[in-house]
Amino acid sequence: DSGLRFHYVAAGERGKPLMLLLHGFPEFWYSWRHQLREFKSEYRVVALDLRGYGETDAPSHKENYKLDCLITDIKDILESLGYNKCVLIGHDWGGMIAWLVAICYPEMVTKLIVVNFPHPSVFTEYILRHPSQLIKSGYYFFFQMPWFPEFMFTVNDFKVLRSLFTSQATGIGRKGCRLTAEDIEAYLYVFSQPGALTGPINHYRNIFSCLPLQHHEVIMPTLLLWGERDAFMEVEMAEITRIYVKNHFRLTILSEASHWLQQDQPDIVNKLIWTFLKEETRKR
């Protein structure tokens, strides 16, 4: 309905149950490369470029990135792909969108899997009470500025972007699945295109557009995966998330893993997802 064209990469046969993958920031469909290969045997696996990212259309006005627009995108994409329900998986900002889709359109989500992002209500309540998390989320406020955040990412041949994935403080951990030079080049290629950073950062410029939530409860079986070495999200929020899920809730915290969990520890993540998908779950 938005009139936007969305780019996605798919694996697995059409007609199989749909698994829809929502990436975080600053990422694109490629962050799900390990999962596209893994789950195509039993699912039609679709990894999106979210609105404003990669090869998906990027409206120029920041108002086009309000959270309700992003939620509606997922509903429209599901229908455009010929499905009325899916297994929904989101990481980071894509995790925020996944939670909101599950809350707003519960009939469309059979199972919810979120990687390194708490329930949005937990996030907003926690950040107000814990200055340490407020500091870790300081980039949310930095991103409210016009044009300057985009400029900072480009300085010194995109050094900030590289270091997010590779530095000791924020990057993929020593025991993780290292990003190859080709992986880094893929990210640099996408985000070095003219204007390629404005859409992604515009997501954050609208973060306050639908919070606090009027509805909170998640009613489908939910798996929350968390890398404990996340430099941006405090692990305490993961356990608190449990109170908002009115169904089977499974939380697994991986002690040596970073924020980039599904790229950092793909074998373990894929195994945990398979276990969750195979479980016959009952409502609590």
C-alpha positions as CSV (number, residue, x, y, z in Angstrom):
1,D,0.0,0.0,0.0
2,S,2.9,2.4,0.6
3,G,3.9,2.2,-3.1
4,L,7.5,1.3,-2.1
5,R,9.5,-1.4,-3.8
6,F,11.2,-3.8,-1.3
7,H,14.3,-5.9,-2.0
8,Y,14.6,-9.3,-0.5
9,V,16.7,-12.4,-0.8
10,A,14.9,-15.8,-0.6
11,A,15.9,-19.4,-0.2
12,G,13.7,-22.5,0.0
13,E,10.8,-23.5,-2.2
14,R,7.7,-21.4,-2.6
15,G,4.8,-22.8,-0.8
16,K,6.8,-24.0,2.2
17,P,6.0,-22.2,5.5
18,L,7.3,-18.6,5.5
19,M,10.2,-17.5,7.7
20,L,10.7,-13.7,7.5
21,L,14.0,-12.2,8.7
22,L,14.3,-8.5,9.8
23,H,17.8,-7.2,10.1
24,G,19.2,-4.5,12.5
25,F,21.4,-1.4,12.1
26,P,23.7,-0.9,10.3
27,E,22.9,-4.1,8.4
28,F,20.9,-5.4,5.5
29,W,19.6,-8.8,4.3
30,Y,23.2,-10.2,4.3
31,S,23.3,-10.4,8.1
32,W,21.0,-13.4,7.7
33,R,23.2,-15.3,5.2
34,H,23.9,-18.2,7.6
35,Q,20.1,-18.6,8.4
36,L,19.1,-18.4,4.7
37,R,21.2,-21.5,4.1
38,E,20.2,-23.3,7.2
39,F,16.4,-23.1,7.2
40,K,15.7,-23.4,3.5
41,S,15.2,-27.1,3.8
42,E,11.8,-26.7,5.6
43,Y,10.9,-23.0,5.1
44,R,10.6,-20.3,2.4
45,V,13.2,-18.1,4.1
46,V,13.0,-14.4,3.1
47,A,15.5,-11.8,4.3
48,L,14.4,-8.3,3.7
49,D,16.1,-5.0,3.2
50,L,14.0,-2.8,5.5
51,R,12.5,0.5,4.3
52,G,15.4,2.8,3.5
53,Y,18.1,0.1,3.5
54,G,20.1,-1.5,0.7
55,E,18.2,-1.9,-2.6
56,T,14.8,-1.2,-1.0
57,D,13.2,2.2,-1.7
58,A,14.2,5.0,0.6
59,P,11.6,7.8,1.0
60,S,13.3,11.1,1.6
61,H,11.2,12.5,4.5
62,K,11.9,11.3,8.0
63,E,8.1,11.1,8.7
64,N,8.1,8.1,6.3
65,Y,10.0,6.1,8.8
66,K,7.6,6.2,11.7
67,L,7.2,2.9,13.6
68,D,3.6,2.4,12.4
69,C,4.8,2.6,8.8
70,L,7.5,0.0,9.5
71,I,5.0,-2.3,11.1
72,T,2.6,-1.9,8.2
73,D,5.4,-2.7,5.8
74,I,5.8,-6.2,7.3
75,K,2.0,-6.8,7.0
76,D,2.0,-5.7,3.4
77,I,5.1,-7.8,2.5
78,L,3.6,-10.9,4.0
79,E,0.5,-10.5,1.9
80,S,2.5,-9.6,-1.2
81,L,4.5,-12.8,-0.8
82,G,1.2,-14.8,-0.7
83,Y,1.2,-15.7,3.0
84,N,-1.1,-14.8,5.9
85,K,1.3,-16.0,8.6
86,C,5.0,-16.6,9.3
87,V,7.7,-17.4,11.7
88,L,9.1,-13.9,12.4
89,I,12.7,-13.4,13.3
90,G,14.2,-10.0,14.1
91,H,17.6,-8.7,15.3
92,D,18.4,-5.4,17.0
93,W,16.2,-2.7,15.3
94,G,14.5,-5.5,13.3
95,G,13.8,-7.1,16.7
96,M,12.0,-4.0,17.8
97,I,9.9,-4.2,14.6
98,A,9.3,-7.9,15.1
99,W,8.0,-7.3,18.7
100,L,5.6,-4.6,17.4
101,V,4.3,-6.7,14.6
102,A,3.7,-9.6,17.0
103,I,1.8,-7.2,19.3
104,C,-0.2,-5.5,16.6
105,Y,-0.9,-8.4,14.2
106,P,-0.7,-11.5,16.4
107,E,-2.7,-13.6,13.9
108,M,0.2,-13.2,11.4
109,V,3.0,-14.6,13.6
110,T,3.0,-18.3,14.5
111,K,6.3,-18.1,16.4
112,L,8.4,-15.1,17.3
113,I,12.2,-15.2,17.6
114,V,14.1,-12.0,18.6
115,V,17.8,-11.6,18.8
116,N,19.4,-9.0,21.2
117,F,16.4,-6.7,21.6
118,P,14.0,-6.7,24.6
119,H,10.3,-6.1,24.5
120,P,9.9,-2.4,23.6
121,S,8.1,-1.6,26.9
122,V,11.0,-3.2,28.9
123,F,13.4,-1.1,26.9
124,T,11.6,2.3,27.5
125,E,11.0,1.6,31.2
126,Y,14.5,0.2,31.8
127,I,16.4,3.1,30.0
128,L,14.6,5.7,32.2
129,R,15.7,3.9,35.4
130,H,19.3,2.9,34.4
131,P,21.7,5.7,33.4
132,S,24.2,3.0,32.2
133,Q,21.7,1.9,29.5
134,L,20.9,5.5,28.7
135,I,24.6,6.0,28.0
136,K,24.8,2.8,25.9
137,S,21.8,4.1,23.9
138,G,23.3,7.5,23.5
139,Y,23.5,7.1,19.7
140,Y,19.7,7.1,19.6
141,F,19.9,10.8,20.7
142,F,22.9,11.5,18.5
143,F,20.9,10.3,15.5
144,Q,18.2,12.9,16.1
145,M,20.6,15.5,14.5
146,P,20.3,16.2,10.8
147,W,23.0,15.1,8.4
148,F,25.9,15.0,10.9
149,P,25.5,11.4,12.0
150,E,25.6,10.3,8.3
151,F,28.8,12.3,7.8
152,M,30.4,10.8,10.9
153,F,29.9,7.3,9.4
154,T,31.8,8.2,6.2
155,V,34.9,9.7,7.9
156,N,38.2,7.9,7.4
157,D,36.8,5.5,4.9
158,F,33.8,4.4,7.0
159,K,36.0,3.6,10.0
160,V,33.0,3.7,12.4
161,L,31.1,1.2,10.4
162,R,34.1,-1.2,10.3
163,S,34.8,-0.9,14.0
164,L,31.2,-1.6,14.9
165,F,31.7,-5.1,13.5
166,T,35.4,-5.7,14.3
167,S,36.5,-3.7,17.3
168,Q,37.3,-5.3,20.7
169,A,34.5,-3.2,22.4
170,T,31.6,-3.7,20.0
171,G,32.6,-6.3,17.4
172,I,32.2,-10.0,17.0
173,G,33.9,-11.7,19.9
174,R,37.2,-13.6,19.9
175,K,35.4,-16.9,20.0
176,G,32.9,-15.9,17.3
177,C,32.7,-16.6,13.6
178,R,34.9,-13.8,12.3
179,L,33.7,-11.6,9.5
180,T,35.8,-12.1,6.4
181,A,37.2,-9.3,4.4
182,E,34.5,-10.0,1.8
183,D,31.8,-9.7,4.5
184,I,33.1,-6.3,5.5
185,E,33.3,-5.2,1.9
186,A,29.6,-6.1,1.4
187,Y,28.6,-3.8,4.2
188,L,30.9,-1.0,3.0
189,Y,29.6,-1.3,-0.5
190,V,25.9,-1.0,0.6
191,F,26.4,1.9,3.0
192,S,28.9,3.8,0.8
193,Q,26.2,4.4,-1.9
194,P,25.0,8.0,-2.2
195,G,22.5,8.7,0.6
196,A,22.5,5.1,1.8
197,L,22.8,6.0,5.5
198,T,20.0,8.5,5.7
199,G,17.1,6.0,5.5
200,P,18.6,3.7,8.2
201,I,19.3,6.7,10.5
202,N,15.8,8.1,9.8
203,H,14.4,4.9,11.5
204,Y,15.9,6.3,14.8
205,R,14.7,9.8,14.1
206,N,11.2,8.5,14.7
207,I,11.8,6.1,17.6
208,F,9.4,8.1,19.8
209,S,6.6,8.1,17.3
210,C,4.5,5.2,18.8
211,L,5.9,4.8,22.3
212,P,4.7,4.2,24.9
213,L,2.7,1.3,23.6
214,Q,-1.1,1.0,24.2
215,H,-0.9,-2.8,23.9
216,H,1.9,-4.8,25.4
217,E,1.1,-8.5,25.4
218,V,2.7,-11.0,23.1
219,I,0.5,-14.1,22.8
220,M,2.6,-16.5,20.6
221,P,5.4,-18.8,21.6
222,T,8.6,-16.6,21.8
223,L,12.3,-17.3,21.8
224,L,14.7,-14.5,22.9
225,L,18.4,-15.1,22.1
226,W,21.0,-12.8,23.7
227,G,24.7,-12.3,23.3
228,E,25.9,-11.4,26.8
229,R,28.8,-9.3,25.5
230,D,26.4,-6.9,23.8
231,A,28.0,-3.5,24.0
232,F,24.6,-1.7,23.4
233,M,22.0,-3.6,25.4
234,E,22.2,-4.7,29.0
235,V,21.4,-8.3,29.6
236,E,19.1,-7.6,32.5
237,M,16.4,-6.5,30.1
238,A,16.2,-10.0,28.6
239,E,14.9,-11.6,31.7
240,I,12.4,-8.8,32.4
241,T,10.9,-9.4,28.9
242,R,9.4,-12.6,30.2
243,I,6.5,-10.8,31.9
244,Y,5.1,-9.5,28.6
245,V,4.9,-12.9,26.9
246,K,1.6,-14.7,27.7
247,N,2.7,-18.0,26.1
248,H,5.7,-20.3,26.1
249,F,8.8,-18.1,26.5
250,R,12.4,-19.4,26.2
251,L,15.4,-17.2,26.9
252,T,18.9,-18.3,26.0
253,I,21.9,-16.1,26.9
254,L,25.2,-16.9,25.2
255,S,28.1,-15.8,27.4
256,E,30.8,-15.3,24.8
257,A,28.6,-13.8,22.1
258,S,28.4,-10.2,20.9
259,H,25.5,-8.0,19.8
260,W,25.8,-9.5,16.2
261,L,24.7,-12.9,17.5
262,Q,23.4,-14.6,14.4
263,Q,26.6,-13.8,12.6
264,D,28.9,-14.3,15.6
265,Q,27.6,-17.8,16.6
266,P,25.6,-19.0,13.7
267,D,25.8,-22.7,14.4
268,I,24.6,-22.4,18.0
269,V,21.9,-19.8,17.0
270,N,20.6,-22.1,14.2
271,K,20.5,-25.1,16.5
272,L,18.6,-23.1,19.2
273,I,16.1,-21.9,16.6
274,W,15.5,-25.4,15.3
275,T,14.9,-26.7,18.8
276,F,12.3,-23.9,19.4
277,L,10.6,-24.5,16.0
278,K,10.3,-28.2,16.7
279,E,8.8,-27.8,20.1
280,E,5.1,-28.4,20.5
281,T,4.2,-25.5,22.8
282,R,1.1,-25.0,24.9
283,K,-0.1,-21.7,26.3
284,R,0.9,-21.0,29.9
